[in-house]
């Protein structure tokens, strides 16, 4: 009973674990080491020593095979925010495309209405020829 409570390690668990991030240089170094492994069990030993999974090697090899070294060091998470001017321009372009599509639908409907009125013999008034505006 001579031990003090102050010497015990802190048993509190952090609420959110930290995601590990590997630099492109680290990934390439590990891949080179794994490629040099020749006897059975060497790759497993490397993975245990580094605290990695075989899936890490698989995805890193695939990225290296595709020649996308930038993909090896790609950043995760939120994308960089665009400037307000660029955001407004993109919004206006989307709105313009939506309004053009809506206008095309309205023109098609008007054409159908004209054809139906001609078939039924109904005379439509031309709003521009009315002259009341």
Phi and psi in degrees as a GROMACS rama.xvg file:
@    title "Ramachandran Plot"
@    xaxis  label "Phi"
@    yaxis  label "Psi"
@TYPE xy
-88.6716  -2.97816  UNK-2
-82.3796  144.813  UNK-3
-96.968  150.624  UNK-4
-69.6008  -19.9642  UNK-5
-68.4674  -19.0058  UNK-6
-90.4287  -5.75192  UNK-7
-75.6548  143.252  UNK-8
-68.6148  154.492  UNK-9
-69.8674  121.003  UNK-10
-94.3843  3.63751  UNK-11
-71.0462  135.645  UNK-12
-100.166  132.785  UNK-13
-66.9649  142.676  UNK-14
-68.5109  -36.7098  UNK-15
-120.877  116.052  UNK-16
-70.0983  152.856  UNK-17
-88.4495  131.773  UNK-18
-76.3537  134.12  UNK-19
-77.2034  142.332  UNK-20
-122.699  134.429  UNK-21
-116.878  132.718  UNK-22
-74.7876  160.281  UNK-23
-61.828  -39.0972  UNK-24
-63.0045  -41.9779  UNK-25
-62.5343  -45.9995  UNK-26
-60.1551  -44.5973  UNK-27
-65.1282  -39.1208  UNK-28
-63.0174  -44.6251  UNK-29
-65.1229  -41.3824  UNK-30
-62.1346  -40.7942  UNK-31
-64.3723  -41.1764  UNK-32
-63.2476  -43.1547  UNK-33
-65.1837  -36.795  UNK-34
-67.2238  -28.7793  UNK-35
-79.7426  -14.2106  UNK-36
-68.4603  128.356  UNK-37
-120.071  -29.89  UNK-38
-96.0884  155.278  UNK-39
-59.5725  136.4  UNK-40
92.9135  -11.2412  UNK-41
-68.7202  -41.605  UNK-42
-65.1634  -41.9294  UNK-43
-60.8889  -40.0826  UNK-44
-64.4332  -42.0003  UNK-45
-60.908  -45.3234  UNK-46
-63.5819  -42.7062  UNK-47
-63.7832  -43.964  UNK-48
-59.0923  -41.0091  UNK-49
-89.1764  -8.91982  UNK-50
71.1221  38.5604  UNK-51
-112.886  167.52  UNK-52
-110.386  158.225  UNK-53
-63.9331  -26.8581  UNK-54
-65.15  -29.7728  UNK-55
-60.0555  -49.3001  UNK-56
-60.2047  -42.4398  UNK-57
-60.8077  -48.8977  UNK-58
-69.8564  -36.3666  UNK-59
-68.9961  -37.7432  UNK-60
-64.5507  -41.1531  UNK-61
-62.1617  -43.3421  UNK-62
-64.1868  -39.8177  UNK-63
-66.8895  -40.4278  UNK-64
-63.0078  -36.02  UNK-65
-76.1439  -6.68466  UNK-66
74.877  17.5175  UNK-67
-99.2881  75.9632  UNK-68
-62.581  -29.7303  UNK-69
-66.9454  -28.7928  UNK-70
-69.2438  -26.7631  UNK-71
-65.7097  -33.3307  UNK-72
-108.767  19.0802  UNK-73
-64.1244  146.971  UNK-74
-86.4776  147.8  UNK-75
-108.273  166.614  UNK-76
102.073  -157.748  UNK-77
-66.8383  145.518  UNK-78
-78.1952  160.122  UNK-79
-65.281  137.548  UNK-80
-72.1427  140.797  UNK-81
-85.7118  156.776  UNK-82
-67.6954  156.318  UNK-83
-58.5149  -34.6544  UNK-84
-65.1223  -42.4642  UNK-85
-67.3796  -40.6181  UNK-86
-61.2975  -43.966  UNK-87
-64.5175  -42.2267  UNK-88
-61.2204  -44.9118  UNK-89
-63.5612  -40.8455  UNK-90
-62.3186  -44.2596  UNK-91
-65.6298  -37.2404  UNK-92
-64.6457  -43.0191  UNK-93
-62.4177  -43.7039  UNK-94
-63.9572  -40.8917  UNK-95
-61.1811  -45.1597  UNK-96
-62.8128  -40.8745  UNK-97
-64.3203  -43.5674  UNK-98
-67.6585  -35.9584  UNK-99
-63.0474  -43.209  UNK-100
-63.4787  -40.8101  UNK-101
-64.0722  -40.6945  UNK-102
-64.2877  -42.3366  UNK-103
-61.0525  -41.2966  UNK-104
-64.1165  -42.0204  UNK-105
-64.2564  -40.0811  UNK-106
-63.4227  -40.7311  UNK-107
-63.8495  -41.1441  UNK-108
-64.2552  -43.4605  UNK-109
-62.6296  -41.4096  UNK-110
-60.9597  -42.5577  UNK-111
-64.4338  -42.2587  UNK-112
-61.4685  -40.0379  UNK-113
-63.4646  -44.2292  UNK-114
-65.712  -40.6591  UNK-115
-64.637  -41.6568  UNK-116
-66.5213  -35.7803  UNK-117
-65.346  -41.9932  UNK-118
-65.656  -35.6252  UNK-119
-88.4667  -5.68035  UNK-120
75.5013  24.4575  UNK-121
-93.8829  127.707  UNK-122
-87.894  126.403  UNK-123
-95.4747  141.779  UNK-124
-79.275  140.927  UNK-125
-90.0074  116.357  UNK-126
-62.8324  -28.7182  UNK-127
-76.1751  -29.6611  UNK-128
-82.9508  -9.82616  UNK-129
-64.4631  -42.0339  UNK-130
80.7024  2.63039  UNK-131
-83.0838  -12.8897  UNK-132
